[in-house]
Amino acid sequence: MSAGLPPGMATGIAAGLGTGAFWGTTFVAPLMAPGFSSADYTAGRFIACGLFSLVWLLWQTLRAPAGARAALWPDAAQARAATWLSLLGYTGYYLLLVYGIADVGAPLPALVIGTLPLWMMLLGKPDHLRWAALLPGLVLTAGGMALMIQVTSAEAEVGGTGHFWRGMLLATAAMLCWLAFGLLNARWIRRHPDIKSMAWANWLGLAAGLGGLLIWLGWGTDWSDLLSRPGLGIFVFVCTFTGIGSAWIASVLWNVASRRLSTSLAGQLVVSETVFALIYAFAWSGEWPATAQLLACVLFVAGILASIRAHR
């Protein structure tokens, strides 16, 4: 894949695809631990991410020379940036999405969130790149999304509490939160090339962990009730796996991709999350995907390849 690509671009693409692979696990992971609320799952995931970030930072601090330890921890301005961005792309995004799903069910909010790659491609286009070059990737991705919308609309019934417009507003707000995070996070790490991707992931993880704790205190299940739930061990495992994998590791990989790729190409790679999520879901259920879903995945992959060619 690296043949003919500019230096660092292959690494960025691999990191972006790796991010999608980890993000895709969040769609099937809750199926492994039924019986727990979305707020509990969201809080548990980010608390696990925060604890892992804290342990990693403490371990790095102990190993680092005395003069280099302070640089591992954020200063006041960096802490504010990490808190604000983690609210946009981590806890705030998921909390809005959770309550949107509670109002209208999962399929419609999933479709709203699914438009993110197109918005990032449109808003993150480099100045030197012509729209004509970006058009094939946009058309292929939009075609794949149209097929997914058709399948989802045909199979889904609106669930939740029946507050349709409120739920759609919450889902749209969640999409806008992550869109802002994707654009602002990419700009921040490009403006601070001295901050390593892993350090930034740790700072975001710490902030997300605090946010997850607040979510659990405000909306989570009471501690005694949580301990009495059957399947608690699986729930803890799922939260730990997604907290470390799809939050912390994915954050490191996404930072690498955002640093090495334009926002439009990184945004294109977000569709790989949908492809991996479908693969995991089909593997978990043991069922073959519908023809339209297979064709959508083909269009998504073709869109990624077209976008790579345009940005090369």
C-alpha angles and dihedrals in degrees: 000000000000094000110116094001123126116256111284095011094101090051091050093049092049090049091049092051090046089053090054090050091055095041090052091064091068090071095057101030096079089055087065093058110040121175098053126103124249089243090055092049093047093046093045092050095053095040087055089049091050094048092049091049091050094049091047092050093048091049091049090047092053092050097044124090113262093252094053099048098087092058090061091066125063122252120226095276093046091048091052091050092048092048093049095046094044088054090053100043104025125025100011093047094049095043092053090046093049093054092043089056089048089058103043106010128252107289101066096046088047089057092049091051089045091069091067096097092055093050092048091049092050097044097038100050112138114242093239094053117093118226089233090063092051095045100083092055091046093049094047092047092046089050091053091049092050090055091049090050090051093051094044094046091050095050103035132082120196106259133172125074097322097253091131103169094040090051093048090048090052092048091049090049089051091051091049091049093055092042089055089046093051093051098040095042091053091049093048097052092045089053091050106046089159091068111085119229092241093052091051090049089053092051092047089047093053091051091046090050091056089047090050090052090052090049091052093047091049104037109004130107117274112268095241092048091047092054091052095053116110114243094032092142092055090046091053091047092050092048091047094047095047093039092056099029109034095028110032104024091037089051091054091049093045090051090052091049093046091050096049102034136054115258091248093056093042088050090052089055090058088080088069086074089066092047093050092043090055091048092051093045093050091047091050095047095039091226129126116242122251118263091251091054092051090049090048090054090050090052091048092053091046089050091053092050091047091050092049089052091049093050096042 
